[in-house]
Amino acid sequence: MNRFNKCNHFPFPCAFPVEQQGPTGAGATGATGTTGPDLGFAFIFDTTDQTVLANGDVTFSDDGSNNTPGFVAHTPGTTPASAPITINETGTYLITFKVFHQSGTAAFGLFNTGTSMIIPGSSYGDTSGGETLSGQIITALNAGDILTLRNIDGDTSLQNRVPPGASGAHVDSASIVIIRLA
């Protein structure tokens, strides 16, 4: 077949030949690149009913079983004041959270207590209650920064049963996922 007969599927001959792959060369392997950052993740959650006062922090009762060791420090079942979520490695993080609030309005945000400020873009709210409220943020954090998930609205109750009460299916009342991106 004449290599000039087909050119970009036009029905007439082309003046330029169709591109063809050249032979693979044999040469030395290039230098090894620099090692990337240590990536890690943590899943921290709560399985209890809890009342979170206005400007109060959510308590997390459990750590996920597959968390990257040493990535964050958290003692399950303790209050944020006595055993907060501490970031152990400086980097850029994707943080997602969910809370299952019982009724009425609710708003939550992530705070970096190293700076005592809400992380910009991390506050989310809901007006209906009885639903899962979700939030997410990509942010830079430093080793030693302390994260808290704080109620930035009025008092609210987080529930761990659907429907509420002893006969409801057991669910997490709150959770947070922390992933180091870079």
N, C-alpha and C positions, 0 to 999 in steps of 0.2 A: 504494500500500500504506500502510496506517495505521501510523505509527511506533510506536504503542502495542501492536501485535499480537505483536511478538517481544521478549522480554526474557530474556536468558540461557538461551534454548532451553527455557523453561518452556511447557507446553502451554496456558496460560491468559493472558489479557491482563494486562499490567503497568500499574502506576500511574505509572511513570516512563519517559520516553523513552530510547531507545538513544543512547549517546554518539556524537557525530559530530565529525569534525575541523573546526575552524574555519578561516577563510581565513588564508593566509600573509601576514604583515605585511611592509611595506617600510620598512626603517629603515637607520640607519648601521651599518657594520661595527664590531664591538667592537675594543678595543685588543689589540695583539699581546701574547701571554703571554710570560713569561720563558723564556729559552733553557734547555733541560735540559742535563744533564751530557754530556760527550763520552763516548760508549760505545766500547768496544773489546774486542778478543779476541786471544788468542794460543794457538797450538797448537805445543807443543814436544815432541819425541819422541826416542827412542833406537833405533838399529837394530843394536846390537852385543850380544854376550854380555858380561856383566860380573858380577864377584863383588862383592857389597856386604856389607862387614863389619858386625857389630853396631854400631849407632849411626853407621853410615856413610851418606853421601848418594848418591843415584842421580845418575849423569851422563847428560846428554842430548846426543846427537850432532847433532841437526838442529832447525831451526825450520821451521814450516809456511810455505808460499809466500804465503799470503794474510793473514798477521798484520797487525793495525792498526799502521802505522808509529809508533814512539815510545811505544807503549803500555807495553811492558815492554822491558827490556834483557837480552839473553842472547847470549853468543857460543857458537855451536854447537861441539860437540866438546871443550869444555873442562871441567875439573872444577868442581864447585860452589864450591870454595874460590877458584879463580882467576877465574871468570866466572859468578857465580850468576845466578838469575832475580831481577831487580830491578824492583819496581813503580815506575812513574814518575808515577802519578796517584792521589791519594787518592780512595777510594770504597768501595762495597760490591761484593764480588766473589763469583761462583760459580766454584769451582775443583773440577775433577774430575781424578782420576788413575787410571792403570792400570799394573800391573806384571805381567809374565809370569814367575813364579818357577818354578824347575825342580823342586824336590822338598821334601818336609817342610813344617814350619810356616813361616809368614812373617807379619810385621806391619809396616805402613808408616804413617807419619803426616806431615802437613805441618808444617813449622816456620817460624816467622817469626823469622829470626835478628836482626831489629831488636830483638826482645824476648827472644831466646834461649829461647823457650817453644814447646811444641807448640801448634798452634791447636786449642782445645777442640772435640771432636767430629770431628776429622779422622783419627783412627787406626782402621785397619781391618786385619783379619787373616784367615788361612786356614790350615787344618790339612792339606790334601791335597796340595798341590804339583801342578805340571804344568797349572795353570789360571791364568786371568787374575784378579787381585785388583783390585777397584775401590773407590774411595772418592770422597767428595764433601763439600763444605762451602760454606756461604755465610758470609762473614766480612767485617768492615771492615778495610781496609788503608790505610796512609799512603804517600805518595810517599817513596821511599827504602827502604821495607821490602824485605827479601830473603827469598825463599821457597826452601826446600829440601824435597825429598821424602826422608825418612830411614827407614832400616831400624831399627825399634824392637824387633826380635827378634834371634835369633842370626844368624850368617853365612848368607847365602843367595846363590844364583846366579840371575841373570836370563838367560833364553835368548831367542834370536832365530830359532829354527828349530822347526818342528813336522813330524814328530818331531825331537828334537835330533839334530844331526849334519849333515854336509855335504850330505846328500841331501834334507833336510827343506825344506818351504816357508818362505820368508823372511817373518818377522813382526816387528813392533815389540816390543822387550823392555820398554819403558816409555813412557808418554806422560802429558802434563799439558795440560789445557785451562783457560785463565783467561779469564773473561768479566766485564767490568764491568757491573753491573746498575744502579747509581746513583752 
